[in-house]
Amino acid sequence: MAKENAKRIQTIEKTGKGIKLGMFIGGLVMVGSLIVTCAGRFSYLQGLAGFIIGLVILIVYRLGAWWYHG
């Protein structure tokens, strides 16, 4: 099991998928933060943007943990 996980992690590192995914998630968080900042006058948009950002972070966290641990 440990060898299989090590092999999968090495494959991910070689292809750069982890870095690309991290950059994508970082971009999503930055865009979401800009939406929240720009929607300051409209409190309902602020709440919706915060909910969507939190949901995306939670989903990506769970998928990453599932993929990493097999």
Residue, then its C-alpha position, 0 to 999 in steps of 0.5 A: m500500500a505504501k509503495e503504491n501511494a509513493k508511486r502515485i505521489q511521484t507520478i503526480e509530482k512529475t506531471g505537475k498536476g499538484i502545482k497546477l491544481g494549487m494554482f487553480i484553487g489559489g486563483l479561485v480564492m483570489v477571484g472569490s475574494l475580489i467578488v466579496t470585496c466588490a460586493g461590499r454594498f450588496s450584503y446578499l452577494q457577499g454572503l453568497a460569494g463567501f458560501i461558494i468559496g467555502l464550498v469550493i474549498l471544502i470540496v477540493y479539500r475532500l477530493g485531495a484527501w481522497w486522492y492522496h490517501g487512495 
